Amino acid sequence: MTGILKKGLIALLIFFCSNSVFGQADSIDFFVQNQMQKRRIPGLQLAIVRHGKIIKTGNYGLANLQDSIPVSDKTVFTINSITKAFTGVAIIQLVEAGKLKLDAPISEYLTDIPDTWKPVTVQQLLSHISGIPDIVNEEEAVLIADDPEEAWEKILRMPNEFKPGVKFSYNQTNYLLLGRIIGQLSGMSFQEFITKEQLEKAGMPKTIQSGFGATKDIVAYAAAGYQYQKGKLRNMFFSFPPFLQTAAGMSSTAKELADWIIALQSMQLLKQPASLRALWTPAVLNNGETSGFSSLLNGYAAGWPVIKRTDHPALAPVGGNRSAVFVYPNDDLSIIVLTNLSGGMPDVFIDELAGLFIPDMKEANGFGLSASLRSLKITLDKVGYKNAIEEVKKLKKTKSGFTVTEKEINGWGYKLISQKRIADALEIFKLNVYLYPTSANAFDSLGEIYEELGDTEPALKNYEQSLKLNPKNKNAEQHIKKLRSSK
């Protein structure tokens, strides 16, 4: 098949393969199509739950590029670390059964561990704040030794990375130990316990059939994995040894994950609402703060990353930088997006997809901006962005507590660029330079947008000022050389 024909087939499959109560090719399909093209995602599966019912499922693109096999209802995707959310539910089920306490030291359940690990609590394992050393080299995604037993012996001799509760540090050893606790207290393997207490109860036959497929075993209807390396799409293979499948061992479909979310929220998997709150409450560090992967995923609960914010908070299990499950409990909405591209990053765009149901969550309406920036946005949408500096002066005088940081203004500017509002973004970057005249980053961003607009002289001027403020700014240095050589 020629490259042109393959691209055409992929485009058609992305556009047409969906099912919905709204009919074919609705606004959700167009949104997904746009994101897949933008991020060069080969295949994607979608499910949306609203008010306890699945209102849309969608299959888009190709599960297997080599043989042009489209994503279908039968396609299963490796869900990587979303598996940890199932582990969290399993632990809470053991709590409900009276076999476990979240605040108990793990030494109550495990004896063959180093003394330095014994004071760590079950909750600290669940939320990655234990300080126990990691059995996986996260940068290379491999065990710290070739042989699993050798890796285990090595980890037992390593010192703790920090005192329990000091900080968040993503760590697969935590979930290895949770798997051992589940086995010890349930009398069955992690895989057996999850299957009996969750997969069977939620009705997930394809997930059961996949057999915790993060191994080299053949899995029926499995989507192939891909990643871009130096701009070229390549095959990606992922496997975890059985003792680490509590961390990232499962495969599933978007529809079955939606069924699991419905079962979880309707108390089919847990008995008490308080248990669901315990599952979804982020752990608190010793300093009283929460922490997680990023400014968006800013907390971590019992296997569930948390988006902790005033408006539309969410639970957000993510896996392999390619799949995500977002649950918005206050809005009775859940969105599941599975892809076969490592680096597809659906967690970046699911909030915007949720905006199709909850209008004030749309970026265009100011969602994600601070209260002060949202006030400024509302004003500038009326009077024009060329008045940004003057309007900020007015708001500082008239609006109590009005304050905007250099970082959030900069982020807003780039959001406007992503919305193709280049002229408005230019005015926001100008505002940032006005408010933060000693920020090298503010001048660097202003230089970038002038360069994008083809205005060489102001681009050079701002890059030079950025480099003056921060002589180590390699980005400004490289762009200055490039612009001078092109003059």
N, C-alpha and C positions, 0 to 999 in steps of 0.2 A: 504494500500500500504506500503510495507516495505521501510525502510530508503534508502536501496541500490537502489531499483527500482525508488524511488522518485528522488534521486540524478541523476540517469541515464536519467530520463525523462527531468529534468531541463536542464541537459547538452545538450541533443538533441535539446530542444526548444531554448536554447540560441544560438546554432550554426546555426539552419536552418531557423528560422523565420525572414526573412528580404526581402525587395524588393528594387531594385536598377536599375539604368540605366546601371550599370556595370555587372549585373548578380548576381547569388547566390554566397554566401560565398566568397566575395571579401576581400581585405585587411582591409577594415573598419569593416566588420563582425568579422574578427579575432581579431582586436584591441578591439572591444566591448566585445567579448567573454572573452578575457583575463582580462579586467577591471572588468567585472561582477564576474568572479571567484575569482579574487584577493580581491575584496571588499565584496564578498558574497551578491551580489545584487540579489534578487529573480526575479524581472521583470523590463524591461527597454524598452522605446520607443524612437526612434531616427528620426530626420529629418534634412536634410542638404540642404541649399539654396546656389546656386552659380550663379552669374550673373542674379539674378532676377527669377530663376527657381528652383523648388524642384528637385534635382538630385538623392536624395536617401531618402527612409523611411525604418525604420526597427522596427520589433517587436520581442522581445527576452524574453525568460523565462516565468515566471508565474505571472499573475495578482493576482491570488488567490491561495495560497499554500494549504489551507484546502481542496479545491475541485479540485486541479490540473487544473485550468482554465488558458490557455495560454494568454499572451498579444496578442491582435489583433488590427486591425485598429479601432475597435469600443471602445477599452478600453480608459477610461478617467482617468487622474491622477489629484489629488489635486496639484495645483501649488504654494500654499502658498504665499509667499511674491512677487512672480513674478507678482501677481495682482497689486502691486504698480506701475509697469511699465504702465499698462492700466490707472491707476489713473493719472499718469503723462501726458499721451497723452490727457486725458479728460481735464485736466487743460490747456494745450496748445491750445486745440480746443476752449476753452472759451476765451483765450487770442486773438486768431485769430478773434473771433466773436465780439471783442471789449468790452467784459463784465468783463474783469479781467486784472490786471497788476501783473507781477511776483514780482516786487519790492515794491508793495503797502502793507501797514500794513494790517493784517487780520481784524483789527477793521473796515475797510471799508466795509466788507462783513458779519461780525459776530458781534453782539452786546452783547449777553448774555455770555460774557467771562470775566475772571478776568482782572483787569487793567494791571497786570504784563505781560499778554499775548498780549495785544493790539498792542505793537510796533513790534512784530514779523512779518516778511514778508511772503508772500506766498512761495517764493523761499526757505526761511529757513525752512518752514514746509516740503516742498518737499524733501529737502536734509538732514534732520535730524540734523540741527544745531540750532534749535530754543531755546533749554534750557527749554522748557515746560516739566513738570513732566510726567512720563509714566503711563498710565492707566493699563498697563499689567506688571506683574512681569515676566521679561524676563527669569529668571532662572527657574521658575516653569511653564512658559507659561500659566498663568491664570490671570484673572482680579485681581486687588488689593482688591476687595471685591466680595463676592459671587453673589450679585444682581447687574445687570448692572447699574440701577439707583443709587444705593448706591455707586458704584465705581465712577460714574460721579460726584456725590456730594462730594465725598472724594477728587477727583483730583482737583476740583475747590478750595479747601482749602489749597492745598499743595503749598509750595514755589517753584519757579523756580529752576532748578538744576544749571544753569549758565546763564550768559548774552548771548543773541543771537549772533551767529557767532563765539563764542569762541572755540568750538570743535564739532566734530562729535559724536553724541550719538543716536543710533538707538532707535526709539520711536514710539509706535503705536498711541499715542494721536495725533501726527501730521497728520496721515492719517484719523483718525476719524474727525478731523476738516476740512480736505480737502473734505471729503464726504459731510459735512454740507454745505460747500461753493458751491460744485457742485449742490447740491439740491436747494440751495437758488437762484443761478444764472440761472439754466437751467429750473426750474419749474418742474423737475421730479426727481425721486430717482436716486441714483448713479447707481443701477442695470439697471434701464430703460435707463439712458443716455448712459451707456457703450454699452448696447445691440443695441440701435438705431444707435449710431454714430461710433461704432467700429465693434462689432461682426457681425451685419447684412451686413455692407459694405465690410468686409473682407471675408464673407462667412464662418461662423463658427457655423454650426447647432448643432454639438455635445456639443460645449461650451455653447450655448444658452440653450440646453436641460438639461444640468447639473444644471442649475438654481442657479449658485453661491453656489456650493455644500459643502462649509465648514460649514455644519450644520449637525444635526443628521438625516436629511431627507434621504430617500433611493434614490440613484442616479444610474440610469441604466448603466451597464457596468463599474462601478467604480472599479478601482484597489484597493485592500485592502492595508492598510498601515502596515509597520513592522519596528521594531527597535531591535537592540541587547542590551540585559541587562545581564551583567555578563556572556557574551559569549553565551547566549541563545536567539534565535530569538523569539520575542513576537509580538502580535498584537499591533498596535498603532492606536488610534482614535484621530481625530483632528476636532475641530469645533470652530468657532468664532461667536459671536452674530452678528445679521444683521448690527448693527451700526458700526461694525469694519470690515465689508467685503471689504471696500476700501483698507484695509491693507493686507488681506490674504484670500479672499473669493471664489476664482474661481477654477474651474476644466477645463481641456482641454486635447487635444491630441497634440502630437508633430507636426503632419501634419497641424492641424489648427493653431497652433502657427506660423508655417512656413508661412502659408497663410497670417497671420496678419503682420508678418515682411515684406513680399513682398508688402502688401497694404500700410504699413507705409512708406517704402522707395520709393515707386512709386507715392507718393503724393495722394493716394486715401483717406487717413484719415486726412492729413494736406494739406494746400493749398500752402505753401511757403517753400522752402529749409531753409530759416532763422528760421522757426519754428522748423524744425528738429534739427538744430544746437542748438537752445535754449533748446530743450528737452534733448539733449545729452551732454551739456556743464556742467562739474562738478562745484558745488558751491565753492566759495573761502572763506576761514575763514578770520577772522579779521587780522590774521598775514600774509595773502597773500598766504597761503598754501592750498592744498586740503587734504581731509582725508576721510577714509572709513573703511571698515571692517578689512582690512589686508594689508600687503605689496603688495599683488597682486591686490585686489579690493581697490585701494588707492584713490578713489574719489567717489562722489555720486552726480548725477544730478537730474533731475525731475522725481524721482521714479526709476531711472536707476543707479545701481552701475557702476562705470567706472574703467577700467584698463588703467591708464594713464602711457604711456611709449613711447619711441621714435619709436621703431619697433613694428608694428602690434598692435596698440592700439585697445581696444575693449570696447563695452558696454556689461554688464554682469549681467542681472537680475538673482537672485538666490532665491530659495524657499525651506524652511524647511530642509536645508542640504541634499536635495535629488533630486532637479531638477535645471536646469540652461539653460539659453538662452544666447549664446554668439554671438554678432554681430561684425564683423570686417569690418568697413565701408571702410577702405582704400584698402581692399583686395576683396571687393564684395563677402563676404562669411559669412554665418550665420549657427550656429550649435545649435540644440535644443536637449537636453537629459532630459527625464523625467524618474524617477525611483519610486518604491514604498518602498524604504528603507531610513528611516531617518538616516543620517550618510553615505549615499552612495556617497555624495560629488562629483558629476560629474564636478563641477567647477575646481577641481584639475587636471582632465585629458583632458579637452576639448582643451586646447592649443596644447597638443600633438596630439590629433586627427586632429586638423587643420593642423598640420605638414604633414599629408598625402597629402594635397593639396598645401601647401607652405613649401617646403623642409627646408628653413632656420629657420622654427619655431620648428624643431625637437630638443629635448633636446640633442640628440647625436651630433648635429651640433653646440651646444653651445648656443641655444636660452635660454634666461632668465639670461644669465651671463652678467656681466658688460663688457664694451669694453676691459678693461685691462685683465679680466679673459678669455675672448674669445681669445685674442691674445696669452695668455699663453697656452690655450687649443690647438690652432692650432699648436703651436710649439711642445708641448709635444706629440701630436698625431703623429708627425714625428720622434722625437728623443727619445721618451720613457719617461714614468712618473718617472722613477728612477732619472732622471736628473732635477726634478722640482726645487730644491733649486738653482742649478747652473744657470738654465735658468732664474729664477726670478732675480738673481744678474745681468745677462746680460741685461735683459729687463729694469731694473731700470736705467742702464747706457745709454742704446741706445734709449729707447722709451720715449719721453717727455710726462709727465703727467701720467706715469704708476703707478697705485696704486691699491692695493687690501686690503679689510678689513677682519678682523678675521671672522666676521659673514658670509660673502659671500663665503669665502674659505670653511668654515665648511659646508654650505649648498651645495656647489658643491660636497664635499666629499660624502654626503649622497645621492645626485643624482646619483653618480657613483655606490654606493652600490645598489640602486634601479635598475640600469642597469646591475647588476651582475658583475661589474668590480671591484672586491674586492681588487686586487693587486694595481690597479691604485688609488683607494680610500685611501689605506694605505699611499701611497706616498704623497697624497694631505694633509692628516691629519698630516703627518710628517712636511710638509712644513708649516702648520699653527703653529705648536709648535715652529718651527725655527723663524718664523716672529713675533710671539706673545708669547714670553716665560713667560709672566706674566698672561696669560689667563688660568684660571681654566677650562673653557669650552673646550679650544683646547686640553688640556691634557686629559680631560674626554673623548672626542670623540676618541682620539688616543687609550686610554685604551679600549674603547668599541670594536674597530675593532681588536685589538690584541686578546681580549677575544673571539671574534667571530672566529678568526683564530686558536684558541686553544693555543696561546702563553701566558702561564700564567705569567711568570716572567716579560716580558715587559708590560703586561696588569696591573699587580700589581704596577709596578714602576710608570706608568703614572697616575693611579688612586690615588696613594699616593701623587704625586706631585700636582694633582688637588685639593685634600683635604687640602694640605698644603697652597695652594694659596687661597682656599675658604673653611674654616672649616665648613661652613653650607651646603656644597654639600652632600646632603643625598644620591644621586645616587652613587657617588664615594664610600661613606661609606658602602653602602649596597653591592656593588660589591667587595669591599676589603674583607669583612666578608665572602662572598660566595666563593671567590677564595682561601682564606686562609684555610677555612674549608674543601675544596676539595683536598688540597695538601697532 
